[in-house]
Amino acid sequence: MRDSYHETLDELTDQLVSMARSVGSMLDRASTALLEQDLTRAESVIAQDEDVDDLNLRVEEQCNELLALQQPVATDLRLVTGALRMSSTLERMGDLARHIAKVARMRYPDPAFPPSVRPYFVEMAAQASAMVQRIGDVIGNQDLSLALEVEKLDDRVDQLHRELLQTLLADDWNGTVEEAIDVTLLSRYYERFADHVVSLARRIVYTATGTRYDELEKH
Amino acid sequence: MRDSYHETLDELTDQLVSMARSVGSMLDRASTALLEQDLTRAESVIAQDEDVDDLNLRVEEQCNELLALQQPVATDLRLVTGALRMSSTLERMGDLARHIAKVARMRYPDPAFPPSVRPYFVEMAAQASAMVQRIGDVIGNQDLSLALEVEKLDDRVDQLHRELLQTLLADDWNGTVEEAIDVTLLSRYYERFADHVVSLARRIVYTATGTRYDELEKH
């Protein structure tokens, strides 16, 4: 049986998993809002962002309490200070999902981009969704091999981001400047979202092993 | 005389001040690189970003050590966990300065934007610079009134960001799509940089008083 100290540490992990699930669900709905001009889903993402902000504050309070009362050391200490930084990152990912939803809402009932770039966003949305899904699993079960997979998915998102920006500069780009701005920002939101997942993966490897691999270079 | 425990806490504060100074200097050089097509300065910002990343890692290690060995409570504990989050934010601000420098370098020897939008960037650069300068002072001397001033400066940056994006959509915009993309991203980098300063200010108020005011809404 787990003592109350370890139960509290487990709870902390559960809260991070739950944040990752919430943020994943926000991202998926934001992507649907964007790809299907679904106003209800856009609104639901924008409303939910506050819940993630609240979760972040709760994680911080729980970490402070744990540190004050239990004085963890070594791996446990890294777990607690790592949780502090991870929940900030997850909160920021929620903000990015909200940004995507806001662009969808602002352009509703029109799509935010011309049909020619839709396939890019379909794939970016799918990759980012797979990444956040996976990171929730990694946080829950500490499977470090999954953490490395996340990097590969991120490489693809970076590639899509670069190609998408190139598309805007091609001779056959026939969208408006407004659409070019929307596409630029949306693409950046997905790319940043994916970068944050990578930084979570690296954080988890560090927490579990005490070894750091190169800090995120690509954001 | 301060005991070694309080000396270590002071050192932690000094490190955050020093990070804020480095990031401020990076931003100023990135702005000069952008506004004056100064390649040397752009390169120096890009090179310096690693130093800020290293400082961030050192702060984290110092915090972990403090927590393990000294077991601070109450305000001191908030100071340490706050430092963890603040140094992440400062590191991210360094990334944004690097992003600005990279756009300047990519377009060199041309400017990244047409002359018509230059005044916006001149003012955004000045506001962001004043904000990071001020936040360094706030971290060092805990003057909470300065923390509130930072919010006002941020309001102006947000306004400039909105106006700049409007400029791209106006009928008399005569730049290219590439310039529109650069302007959009650059403006967003400054706006995010300023938002991060606001979140540092709010963090400092929380650390000093234990009271939180509304979490940053505007990013």
Contacts between the chains, C-beta under 8 A, distances in Angstrom:
chain1	res1	chain2	res2	distance
A	53	B	215	5.3
A	57	B	212	7.4
A	57	B	215	7.5
A	60	B	81	7.1
A	63	B	81	6.5
A	64	B	77	6.0
A	64	B	78	6.8
A	64	B	81	5.8
A	67	B	67	5.9
A	67	B	71	7.9
A	67	B	77	6.0
A	67	B	81	7.0
A	68	B	73	5.0
A	68	B	74	7.7
A	68	B	77	5.6
A	71	B	67	7.8
A	71	B	71	4.7
A	73	B	68	5.0
A	74	B	68	7.7
A	77	B	64	5.9
A	77	B	67	6.0
A	77	B	68	5.6
A	78	B	64	6.8
A	81	B	60	7.1
A	81	B	63	6.5
A	81	B	64	5.8
A	81	B	67	7.0
A	81	B	81	7.6
A	81	B	84	5.9
A	84	B	81	5.9
A	84	B	84	5.6
A	84	B	85	6.4
A	85	B	84	6.5
A	85	B	85	7.1
A	85	B	88	5.8
A	88	B	85	5.8
A	88	B	88	6.4
A	95	B	219	6.0
A	165	B	181	6.5
A	168	B	177	5.6
A	168	B	178	8.0
A	168	B	181	6.2
A	169	B	177	6.2
A	169	B	178	5.5
A	169	B	181	7.7
A	173	B	177	6.6
A	177	B	168	5.6
A	177	B	169	6.2
A	177	B	173	6.6
A	177	B	177	6.8
A	177	B	180	5.1
A	178	B	169	5.5
A	180	B	177	5.1
A	180	B	180	5.5
A	180	B	181	6.3
A	180	B	184	8.0
A	181	B	165	6.5
A	181	B	168	6.2
A	181	B	169	7.7
A	181	B	180	6.3
A	181	B	181	7.7
A	181	B	184	4.9
A	184	B	181	4.9
A	184	B	184	5.0
A	184	B	185	6.5
A	185	B	184	6.4
A	185	B	188	6.9
A	188	B	185	6.9
A	188	B	188	7.3
A	212	B	57	7.3
A	215	B	53	5.3
A	215	B	57	7.4
A	219	B	95	6.0
